[in-house]
Amino acid sequence: MPGKVVIRKLVLDVMKPHKPSVLQVGLDISSLSGVDGCNITMIEIDKSVENIKVTVEGSDIDYSKLERALEENGATVHSIDKVSIGKAGKKLVEEADYKH
């Protein structure tokens, strides 16, 4: 029987208000079941919003719960910039380095 297919890694382009802080957003994301951790990078700060890159890794990321956690913090997902999908318990495939 084939293993369950799961989301293992997501990289999202997200717009959020200044409050709550990226620390609070990160804590909320990391508390979700199936999430092992996250990284948030500030891309740009505007007068009323922040553009952040959110990288989430885990054993079984539930995108709808992740999106809901972001929305509860006033954030909006602009795009999914990267996704890694695999079978539960298997190796996470990283992007190959491309040299010109």
A tleap script that builds the chain and sets N, CA, C and O, in Angstrom:
source leaprc.protein.ff14SB
mol = sequence {
  NMET PRO GLY LYS VAL VAL ILE ARG LYS LEU
  VAL LEU ASP VAL MET LYS PRO HIE LYS PRO
  SER VAL LEU GLN VAL GLY LEU ASP ILE SER
  SER LEU SER GLY VAL ASP GLY CYS ASN ILE
  THR MET ILE GLU ILE ASP LYS SER VAL GLU
  ASN ILE LYS VAL THR VAL GLU GLY SER ASP
  ILE ASP TYR SER LYS LEU GLU ARG ALA LEU
  GLU GLU ASN GLY ALA THR VAL HIE SER ILE
  ASP LYS VAL SER ILE GLY LYS ALA GLY LYS
  LYS LEU VAL GLU GLU ALA ASP TYR LYS CHIE
}
set mol.1.N position { 0.845 -1.177 0.000 }
set mol.1.CA position { 0.000 0.000 0.000 }
set mol.1.C position { 0.894 1.245 0.000 }
set mol.1.O position { 1.803 1.341 0.824 }
set mol.2.N position { 0.652 2.197 -0.907 }
set mol.2.CA position { 1.460 3.410 -0.966 }
set mol.2.C position { 1.292 4.262 0.290 }
set mol.2.O position { 0.235 4.262 0.920 }
set mol.3.N position { 2.369 4.998 0.647 }
set mol.3.CA position { 2.306 5.886 1.811 }
set mol.3.C position { 1.466 7.119 1.535 }
set mol.3.O position { 1.214 7.472 0.383 }
set mol.4.N position { 1.041 7.763 2.599 }
set mol.4.CA position { 0.260 8.990 2.498 }
set mol.4.C position { 1.129 10.107 1.917 }
set mol.4.O position { 2.272 10.287 2.336 }
set mol.5.N position { 0.591 10.851 0.960 }
set mol.5.CA position { 1.299 11.978 0.370 }
set mol.5.C position { 1.009 13.220 1.213 }
set mol.5.O position { -0.143 13.524 1.522 }
set mol.6.N position { 2.084 13.933 1.581 }
set mol.6.CA position { 1.949 15.069 2.493 }
set mol.6.C position { 2.761 16.266 1.993 }
set mol.6.O position { 3.696 16.117 1.207 }
set mol.7.N position { 2.380 17.451 2.466 }
set mol.7.CA position { 3.166 18.652 2.223 }
set mol.7.C position { 4.254 18.699 3.292 }
set mol.7.O position { 3.964 18.649 4.488 }
set mol.8.N position { 5.509 18.795 2.852 }
set mol.8.CA position { 6.644 18.787 3.777 }
set mol.8.C position { 7.277 20.167 3.946 }
set mol.8.O position { 7.848 20.469 4.993 }
set mol.9.N position { 7.171 21.022 2.884 }
set mol.9.CA position { 7.776 22.344 2.954 }
set mol.9.C position { 6.994 23.313 2.079 }
set mol.9.O position { 6.584 22.971 0.970 }
set mol.10.N position { 6.793 24.523 2.583 }
set mol.10.CA position { 6.138 25.591 1.832 }
set mol.10.C position { 6.931 26.882 2.003 }
set mol.10.O position { 7.434 27.176 3.087 }
set mol.11.N position { 7.037 27.646 0.920 }
set mol.11.CA position { 7.587 28.992 0.980 }
set mol.11.C position { 6.501 29.916 0.444 }
set mol.11.O position { 6.067 29.787 -0.700 }
set mol.12.N position { 6.071 30.850 1.289 }
set mol.12.CA position { 4.954 31.726 0.963 }
set mol.12.C position { 5.381 33.190 0.953 }
set mol.12.O position { 6.195 33.618 1.771 }
set mol.13.N position { 4.821 33.947 0.018 }
set mol.13.CA position { 4.945 35.402 0.001 }
set mol.13.C position { 3.703 35.931 0.700 }
set mol.13.O position { 2.584 35.702 0.242 }
set mol.14.N position { 3.896 36.637 1.807 }
set mol.14.CA position { 2.783 37.031 2.677 }
set mol.14.C position { 2.844 38.530 2.969 }
set mol.14.O position { 3.921 39.093 3.168 }
set mol.15.N position { 1.679 39.161 2.990 }
set mol.15.CA position { 1.541 40.560 3.394 }
set mol.15.C position { 0.817 40.563 4.737 }
set mol.15.O position { -0.205 39.898 4.901 }
set mol.16.N position { 1.359 41.324 5.705 }
set mol.16.CA position { 0.749 41.383 7.038 }
set mol.16.C position { 0.804 42.801 7.584 }
set mol.16.O position { 1.648 43.598 7.173 }
set mol.17.N position { -0.094 43.117 8.511 }
set mol.17.CA position { 0.004 44.416 9.183 }
set mol.17.C position { 1.221 44.415 10.124 }
set mol.17.O position { 1.810 43.362 10.370 }
set mol.18.N position { 1.595 45.577 10.645 }
set mol.18.CA position { 2.752 45.656 11.539 }
set mol.18.C position { 2.536 44.878 12.836 }
set mol.18.O position { 3.481 44.321 13.396 }
set mol.19.N position { 1.318 44.842 13.298 }
set mol.19.CA position { 0.984 44.080 14.509 }
set mol.19.C position { 0.024 42.972 14.113 }
set mol.19.O position { -0.908 43.246 13.357 }
set mol.20.N position { 0.188 41.767 14.563 }
set mol.20.CA position { 1.186 41.290 15.510 }
set mol.20.C position { 2.576 41.198 14.866 }
set mol.20.O position { 2.727 41.303 13.649 }
set mol.21.N position { 3.569 41.002 15.711 }
set mol.21.CA position { 4.948 40.923 15.254 }
set mol.21.C position { 5.202 39.623 14.489 }
set mol.21.O position { 4.423 38.674 14.581 }
set mol.22.N position { 6.295 39.594 13.740 }
set mol.22.CA position { 6.665 38.353 13.036 }
set mol.22.C position { 6.958 37.245 14.043 }
set mol.22.O position { 6.765 36.067 13.740 }
set mol.23.N position { 7.420 37.608 15.229 }
set mol.23.CA position { 7.648 36.614 16.279 }
set mol.23.C position { 6.346 35.912 16.643 }
set mol.23.O position { 6.300 34.684 16.723 }
set mol.24.N position { 5.281 36.695 16.865 }
set mol.24.CA position { 3.990 36.099 17.218 }
set mol.24.C position { 3.444 35.238 16.077 }
set mol.24.O position { 2.923 34.148 16.314 }
set mol.25.N position { 3.561 35.724 14.849 }
set mol.25.CA position { 3.104 34.944 13.685 }
set mol.25.C position { 3.871 33.626 13.623 }
set mol.25.O position { 3.277 32.572 13.400 }
set mol.26.N position { 5.183 33.682 13.817 }
set mol.26.CA position { 6.003 32.469 13.798 }
set mol.26.C position { 5.625 31.476 14.884 }
set mol.26.O position { 5.581 30.269 14.644 }
set mol.27.N position { 5.351 31.988 16.080 }
set mol.27.CA position { 4.929 31.115 17.178 }
set mol.27.C position { 3.599 30.449 16.860 }
set mol.27.O position { 3.420 29.261 17.129 }
set mol.28.N position { 2.667 31.203 16.292 }
set mol.28.CA position { 1.364 30.644 15.941 }
set mol.28.C position { 1.494 29.559 14.869 }
set mol.28.O position { 0.841 28.519 14.953 }
set mol.29.N position { 2.332 29.800 13.869 }
set mol.29.CA position { 2.543 28.809 12.805 }
set mol.29.C position { 3.206 27.556 13.381 }
set mol.29.O position { 2.792 26.436 13.085 }
set mol.30.N position { 4.236 27.752 14.204 }
set mol.30.CA position { 4.983 26.621 14.749 }
set mol.30.C position { 4.152 25.759 15.685 }
set mol.30.O position { 4.485 24.596 15.912 }
set mol.31.N position { 3.070 26.315 16.235 }
set mol.31.CA position { 2.227 25.547 17.155 }
set mol.31.C position { 1.245 24.620 16.422 }
set mol.31.O position { 0.589 23.793 17.055 }
set mol.32.N position { 1.141 24.755 15.090 }
set mol.32.CA position { 0.219 23.914 14.330 }
set mol.32.C position { 0.711 22.467 14.280 }
set mol.32.O position { 1.913 22.225 14.165 }
set mol.33.N position { -0.205 21.514 14.365 }
set mol.33.CA position { 0.186 20.113 14.251 }
set mol.33.C position { 0.717 19.855 12.843 }
set mol.33.O position { 0.210 20.403 11.864 }
set mol.34.N position { 1.738 19.020 12.760 }
set mol.34.CA position { 2.355 18.698 11.478 }
set mol.34.C position { 3.441 19.668 11.057 }
set mol.34.O position { 4.129 19.433 10.064 }
set mol.35.N position { 3.606 20.766 11.805 }
set mol.35.CA position { 4.647 21.757 11.513 }
set mol.35.C position { 5.801 21.544 12.494 }
set mol.35.O position { 5.607 21.542 13.709 }
set mol.36.N position { 7.011 21.364 11.942 }
set mol.36.CA position { 8.198 21.206 12.783 }
set mol.36.C position { 8.833 22.549 13.112 }
set mol.36.O position { 9.468 22.692 14.156 }
set mol.37.N position { 8.668 23.540 12.227 }
set mol.37.CA position { 9.226 24.858 12.476 }
set mol.37.C position { 9.014 25.768 11.293 }
set mol.37.O position { 8.583 25.340 10.223 }
set mol.38.N position { 9.325 27.034 11.503 }
set mol.38.CA position { 9.187 27.992 10.409 }
set mol.38.C position { 10.271 29.050 10.497 }
set mol.38.O position { 10.903 29.241 11.536 }
set mol.39.N position { 10.465 29.724 9.390 }
set mol.39.CA position { 11.401 30.829 9.283 }
set mol.39.C position { 10.655 31.968 8.616 }
set mol.39.O position { 9.997 31.770 7.594 }
set mol.40.N position { 10.753 33.159 9.188 }
set mol.40.CA position { 10.101 34.327 8.591 }
set mol.40.C position { 11.168 35.377 8.313 }
set mol.40.O position { 11.932 35.754 9.201 }
set mol.41.N position { 11.207 35.843 7.071 }
set mol.41.CA position { 12.163 36.856 6.652 }
set mol.41.C position { 11.409 38.113 6.228 }
set mol.41.O position { 10.492 38.052 5.410 }
set mol.42.N position { 11.803 39.244 6.790 }
set mol.42.CA position { 11.211 40.521 6.410 }
set mol.42.C position { 11.759 40.916 5.039 }
set mol.42.O position { 12.972 41.006 4.854 }
set mol.43.N position { 10.871 41.150 4.089 }
set mol.43.CA position { 11.279 41.540 2.739 }
set mol.43.C position { 11.188 43.058 2.579 }
set mol.43.O position { 12.112 43.695 2.074 }
set mol.44.N position { 10.053 43.631 3.018 }
set mol.44.CA position { 9.845 45.060 2.847 }
set mol.44.C position { 8.873 45.569 3.908 }
set mol.44.O position { 7.908 44.894 4.267 }
set mol.45.N position { 9.151 46.770 4.396 }
set mol.45.CA position { 8.259 47.420 5.360 }
set mol.45.C position { 7.699 48.660 4.703 }
set mol.45.O position { 8.440 49.520 4.227 }
set mol.46.N position { 6.371 48.743 4.683 }
set mol.46.CA position { 5.676 49.902 4.126 }
set mol.46.C position { 5.056 50.671 5.291 }
set mol.46.O position { 5.205 50.284 6.450 }
set mol.47.N position { 4.376 51.738 4.982 }
set mol.47.CA position { 3.754 52.578 6.015 }
set mol.47.C position { 2.766 51.789 6.874 }
set mol.47.O position { 2.717 51.982 8.089 }
set mol.48.N position { 1.977 50.899 6.254 }
set mol.48.CA position { 0.941 50.193 7.005 }
set mol.48.C position { 1.054 48.669 6.971 }
set mol.48.O position { 0.330 47.986 7.696 }
set mol.49.N position { 1.951 48.121 6.140 }
set mol.49.CA position { 2.061 46.660 6.029 }
set mol.49.C position { 3.515 46.215 5.918 }
set mol.49.O position { 4.420 47.014 5.675 }
set mol.50.N position { 3.703 44.911 6.107 }
set mol.50.CA position { 5.010 44.285 5.944 }
set mol.50.C position { 4.874 43.145 4.944 }
set mol.50.O position { 3.903 42.389 4.982 }
set mol.51.N position { 5.841 43.026 4.060 }
set mol.51.CA position { 5.900 41.895 3.141 }
set mol.51.C position { 6.935 40.934 3.709 }
set mol.51.O position { 8.092 41.303 3.915 }
set mol.52.N position { 6.507 39.686 3.964 }
set mol.52.CA position { 7.399 38.698 4.570 }
set mol.52.C position { 7.431 37.416 3.738 }
set mol.52.O position { 6.476 37.085 3.036 }
set mol.53.N position { 8.547 36.713 3.836 }
set mol.53.CA position { 8.660 35.380 3.238 }
set mol.53.C position { 8.571 34.389 4.390 }
set mol.53.O position { 9.351 34.455 5.340 }
set mol.54.N position { 7.617 33.472 4.299 }
set mol.54.CA position { 7.377 32.486 5.353 }
set mol.54.C position { 7.760 31.107 4.811 }
set mol.54.O position { 7.175 30.630 3.839 }
set mol.55.N position { 8.745 30.473 5.448 }
set mol.55.CA position { 9.150 29.122 5.091 }
set mol.55.C position { 8.718 28.200 6.217 }
set mol.55.O position { 9.071 28.412 7.377 }
set mol.56.N position { 7.949 27.172 5.867 }
set mol.56.CA position { 7.417 26.233 6.857 }
set mol.56.C position { 7.846 24.832 6.474 }
set mol.56.O position { 7.700 24.429 5.320 }
set mol.57.N position { 8.378 24.077 7.440 }
set mol.57.CA position { 8.731 22.680 7.222 }
set mol.57.C position { 8.025 21.828 8.262 }
set mol.57.O position { 7.799 22.257 9.394 }
set mol.58.N position { 7.682 20.610 7.856 }
set mol.58.CA position { 7.029 19.709 8.791 }
set mol.58.C position { 6.811 18.338 8.213 }
set mol.58.O position { 7.163 18.057 7.068 }
set mol.59.N position { 6.231 17.502 9.017 }
set mol.59.CA position { 5.979 16.121 8.619 }
set mol.59.C position { 4.669 15.969 7.863 }
set mol.59.O position { 4.486 15.007 7.117 }
set mol.60.N position { 3.752 16.922 8.055 }
set mol.60.CA position { 2.441 16.856 7.398 }
set mol.60.C position { 1.743 18.203 7.570 }
set mol.60.O position { 0.889 18.359 8.443 }
set mol.61.N position { 2.113 19.181 6.729 }
set mol.61.CA position { 1.585 20.533 6.844 }
set mol.61.C position { 0.179 20.593 6.243 }
set mol.61.O position { -0.034 20.209 5.093 }
set mol.62.N position { -0.755 21.072 7.025 }
set mol.62.CA position { -2.131 21.275 6.559 }
set mol.62.C position { -2.222 22.721 6.074 }
set mol.62.O position { -2.273 23.647 6.884 }
set mol.63.N position { -2.244 22.917 4.747 }
set mol.63.CA position { -2.218 24.267 4.193 }
set mol.63.C position { -3.415 25.097 4.646 }
set mol.63.O position { -3.260 26.287 4.918 }
set mol.64.N position { -4.582 24.512 4.733 }
set mol.64.CA position { -5.754 25.291 5.130 }
set mol.64.C position { -5.619 25.802 6.564 }
set mol.64.O position { -6.036 26.922 6.856 }
set mol.65.N position { -5.044 25.002 7.461 }
set mol.65.CA position { -4.823 25.455 8.839 }
set mol.65.C position { -3.731 26.530 8.883 }
set mol.65.O position { -3.823 27.480 9.661 }
set mol.66.N position { -2.712 26.380 8.058 }
set mol.66.CA position { -1.644 27.369 7.983 }
set mol.66.C position { -2.189 28.706 7.478 }
set mol.66.O position { -1.898 29.759 8.046 }
set mol.67.N position { -2.973 28.652 6.421 }
set mol.67.CA position { -3.561 29.870 5.865 }
set mol.67.C position { -4.496 30.536 6.880 }
set mol.67.O position { -4.510 31.760 7.010 }
set mol.68.N position { -5.271 29.724 7.595 }
set mol.68.CA position { -6.183 30.259 8.614 }
set mol.68.C position { -5.390 30.944 9.741 }
set mol.68.O position { -5.792 32.005 10.220 }
set mol.69.N position { -4.280 30.350 10.160 }
set mol.69.CA position { -3.447 30.951 11.208 }
set mol.69.C position { -2.893 32.295 10.750 }
set mol.69.O position { -2.826 33.241 11.535 }
set mol.70.N position { -2.497 32.381 9.494 }
set mol.70.CA position { -2.013 33.648 8.953 }
set mol.70.C position { -3.141 34.685 8.921 }
set mol.70.O position { -2.952 35.832 9.327 }
set mol.71.N position { -4.309 34.271 8.436 }
set mol.71.CA position { -5.448 35.189 8.351 }
set mol.71.C position { -5.878 35.679 9.727 }
set mol.71.O position { -6.279 36.834 9.869 }
set mol.72.N position { -5.802 34.824 10.742 }
set mol.72.CA position { -6.150 35.232 12.100 }
set mol.72.C position { -5.180 36.292 12.635 }
set mol.72.O position { -5.501 37.016 13.578 }
set mol.73.N position { -3.995 36.374 12.026 }
set mol.73.CA position { -3.012 37.396 12.375 }
set mol.73.C position { -3.091 38.593 11.425 }
set mol.73.O position { -2.215 39.458 11.444 }
set mol.74.N position { -4.144 38.646 10.586 }
set mol.74.CA position { -4.339 39.760 9.672 }
set mol.74.C position { -3.529 39.672 8.390 }
set mol.74.O position { -3.476 40.634 7.623 }
set mol.75.N position { -2.899 38.531 8.150 }
set mol.75.CA position { -2.020 38.359 6.990 }
set mol.75.C position { -2.761 37.736 5.812 }
set mol.75.O position { -3.781 37.066 5.973 }
set mol.76.N position { -2.211 37.979 4.620 }
set mol.76.CA position { -2.761 37.437 3.383 }
set mol.76.C position { -1.646 36.778 2.588 }
set mol.76.O position { -0.571 37.354 2.419 }
set mol.77.N position { -1.901 35.568 2.101 }
set mol.77.CA position { -0.934 34.881 1.247 }
set mol.77.C position { -1.045 35.450 -0.163 }
set mol.77.O position { -2.104 35.372 -0.787 }
set mol.78.N position { 0.050 36.023 -0.665 }
set mol.78.CA position { 0.077 36.534 -2.035 }
set mol.78.C position { 0.396 35.440 -3.026 }
set mol.78.O position { -0.170 35.405 -4.119 }
set mol.79.N position { 1.310 34.533 -2.653 }
set mol.79.CA position { 1.656 33.435 -3.555 }
set mol.79.C position { 2.341 32.318 -2.788 }
set mol.79.O position { 2.939 32.525 -1.731 }
set mol.80.N position { 2.231 31.124 -3.361 }
set mol.80.CA position { 3.015 29.982 -2.898 }
set mol.80.C position { 4.223 29.931 -3.825 }
set mol.80.O position { 4.090 29.605 -5.004 }
set mol.81.N position { 5.402 30.253 -3.292 }
set mol.81.CA position { 6.601 30.344 -4.118 }
set mol.81.C position { 7.335 29.025 -4.249 }
set mol.81.O position { 8.102 28.833 -5.193 }
set mol.82.N position { 7.110 28.113 -3.314 }
set mol.82.CA position { 7.760 26.804 -3.382 }
set mol.82.C position { 6.950 25.825 -2.552 }
set mol.82.O position { 6.409 26.183 -1.506 }
set mol.83.N position { 6.870 24.595 -3.019 }
set mol.83.CA position { 6.214 23.540 -2.253 }
set mol.83.C position { 6.987 22.248 -2.463 }
set mol.83.O position { 7.393 21.930 -3.581 }
set mol.84.N position { 7.189 21.506 -1.377 }
set mol.84.CA position { 7.803 20.179 -1.452 }
set mol.84.C position { 6.788 19.184 -0.911 }
set mol.84.O position { 6.300 19.307 0.213 }
set mol.85.N position { 6.490 18.208 -1.734 }
set mol.85.CA position { 5.486 17.204 -1.381 }
set mol.85.C position { 6.150 15.838 -1.445 }
set mol.85.O position { 6.958 15.567 -2.333 }
set mol.86.N position { 5.804 14.996 -0.506 }
set mol.86.CA position { 6.385 13.657 -0.496 }
set mol.86.C position { 5.522 12.715 0.312 }
set mol.86.O position { 4.454 13.077 0.804 }
set mol.87.N position { 6.008 11.515 0.434 }
set mol.87.CA position { 5.294 10.520 1.226 }
set mol.87.C position { 5.746 10.615 2.672 }
set mol.87.O position { 6.913 10.884 2.956 }
set mol.88.N position { 4.816 10.392 3.575 }
set mol.88.CA position { 5.091 10.481 5.000 }
set mol.88.C position { 6.270 9.585 5.362 }
set mol.88.O position { 6.328 8.424 4.958 }
set mol.89.N position { 7.212 10.140 6.132 }
set mol.89.CA position { 8.353 9.372 6.593 }
set mol.89.C position { 9.481 9.242 5.588 }
set mol.89.O position { 10.514 8.649 5.896 }
set mol.90.N position { 9.304 9.782 4.401 }
set mol.90.CA position { 10.333 9.680 3.372 }
set mol.90.C position { 11.175 10.942 3.351 }
set mol.90.O position { 10.885 11.902 4.065 }
set mol.91.N position { 12.206 10.943 2.540 }
set mol.91.CA position { 13.161 12.041 2.415 }
set mol.91.C position { 12.512 13.273 1.783 }
set mol.91.O position { 11.705 13.162 0.859 }
set mol.92.N position { 12.878 14.445 2.296 }
set mol.92.CA position { 12.463 15.718 1.718 }
set mol.92.C position { 13.427 16.048 0.589 }
set mol.92.O position { 14.637 16.091 0.808 }
set mol.93.N position { 12.921 16.278 -0.600 }
set mol.93.CA position { 13.747 16.577 -1.762 }
set mol.93.C position { 13.992 18.079 -1.814 }
set mol.93.O position { 13.051 18.869 -1.879 }
set mol.94.N position { 15.258 18.465 -1.783 }
set mol.94.CA position { 15.629 19.876 -1.855 }
set mol.94.C position { 15.829 20.287 -3.303 }
set mol.94.O position { 16.121 19.455 -4.162 }
set mol.95.N position { 15.669 21.573 -3.562 }
set mol.95.CA position { 15.859 22.120 -4.900 }
set mol.95.C position { 17.339 22.008 -5.276 }
set mol.95.O position { 18.219 22.293 -4.465 }
set mol.96.N position { 17.595 21.592 -6.507 }
set mol.96.CA position { 18.962 21.484 -7.000 }
set mol.96.C position { 19.510 22.875 -7.280 }
set mol.96.O position { 18.780 23.761 -7.724 }
set mol.97.N position { 20.802 23.064 -7.018 }
set mol.97.CA position { 21.460 24.323 -7.374 }
set mol.97.C position { 21.651 24.334 -8.867 }
set mol.97.O position { 22.129 23.361 -9.451 }
set mol.98.N position { 21.274 25.441 -9.491 }
set mol.98.CA position { 21.410 25.578 -10.933 }
set mol.98.C position { 22.486 26.601 -11.218 }
set mol.98.O position { 22.378 27.764 -10.831 }
set mol.99.N position { 23.508 26.161 -11.886 }
set mol.99.CA position { 24.603 27.060 -12.262 }
set mol.99.C position { 24.550 27.293 -13.758 }
set mol.99.O position { 24.356 26.356 -14.532 }
set mol.100.N position { 24.721 28.540 -14.164 }
set mol.100.CA position { 24.700 28.882 -15.595 }
set mol.100.C position { 25.944 28.380 -16.275 }
set mol.100.O position { 26.109 28.571 -17.479 }
savepdb mol mol.pdb
quit
